[in-house]
């Protein structure tokens, strides 16, 4: 089965259980209006596909230094979440929108910091020349897709935040720690792919 077909089946699959909410934190307040955001889950088209991630700069006001997908808030001029994800990926890592073959969107993810994130799945050619935006991105790198999707590499963790214990997933790859919303979206995609298998 091709990568495209496997991903399309996964996005169309009806989940067999409640999908993971932000960091698996079912205790987060969802009454406040959320800010719409979109991220690009860019999968490289190679024999062993990879996943493109960024390391955010330490100077950012929110989520400084964290590993993330390229993405951000949906602006009024964006036609939709796909347009927002492509625009943000171009701004953050110089990924040309024309190089992305869009597969579709997957389960939205609500964060404790008030963002309602739509992951946009896309296939990109391998070895693109990606240039991190100095203001936002310290590094851009690729991790093996099979590694991050493997449930054996999904670790549950918790931490105190704003006086409450928050649960979340984390994935360690080399010296990179992928956690929080990014890890949660990866876990959701892993579950969908398992249902579609």
Secondary structure, DSSP 8 states (H G I E B T S, - for coil): --HHHHHHHHHHS--SS----GGG-TTS---S--EEEEEEEEEEESSS-EEEEEEE-TT-SSSTT-EE-EEEE--TT-SSHHHHHHHHHHHHH---GGGEEEEEE---EE-TTSEEEEEEEEEEETT------TTTEEEEEEEEHHHHH-GGG-EEEEEEETTEEEEEEEEEETTEEEEHHHHHHHHHHHHHHHHH-
